[in-house]
Amino acid sequence: MSVDDFDVEVFVKQNAALSGLVITPEQMPGVLANIRRIIPMARLFLDYPVDDEVEIASVYVP
């Protein structure tokens, strides 16, 4: 699914309903704007190539 095919409002409403979160009509424009900002950030992370051989670290050590 591409971002262009992604209906942000449906996503927000469905996830709010699933989690029991009430989003008022006054809040909805801000919530939608933030999700639309997050999508490109998430895409950068999700599209980053990772070798299938890479193992997850069991303990994070900075």
N, C-alpha and C positions, 0 to 999 in steps of 0.2 A: 504494500500500500504506500502510495506516495503522500507527501504532506498535502498536496493539492486535493487528494481524494479524502482527506481526513476532515471530518466534521467536528470541529472543536466543541461546539455547543452541545452536540449530542454526547460526546465523550464526557464533558463536565457534568451534565445532568445525570447520565447513567452512573458515573462513579460517585457522585454526591448521594444519589439514591441508595446505592449499594453500601455506602459507609454511614448512612444515616445523617449526613451533613445537610444542613439547610442553607441554601444560598439564596438570599433575597434578590428581587429584581434590581435593587440599587447596587448590589455587590457584583452581579453577573458581568457587567462590562469590564470591570477590573480583573475579575477571575479569567475571563476569556482573553484579555490582553496579555496577562501573564503567561498563560498556557501557550499562546502564539509566540511569545518571546522565548519560551523554554524549548519549543520544538527544534529550532535550528541548533541550539546548544546540544541537545540530546542527539541530534543527527550526527554532529561532529564526533561524538563519543561512540555511537553505535556503528558508524561507517569506518572507524579506524580498523585497519587490518591487523588481526591477531592470528598468529600461527596456531594451528590445531594442537600442536605439541606443547604449547605453553601451559604450565600447571599453575593453579591458583596458590598463592602463598598462604600458608596456614596461620601465620602470625605476621601482622604488619609491624615492621621496624623502620622508623624514619631514618 
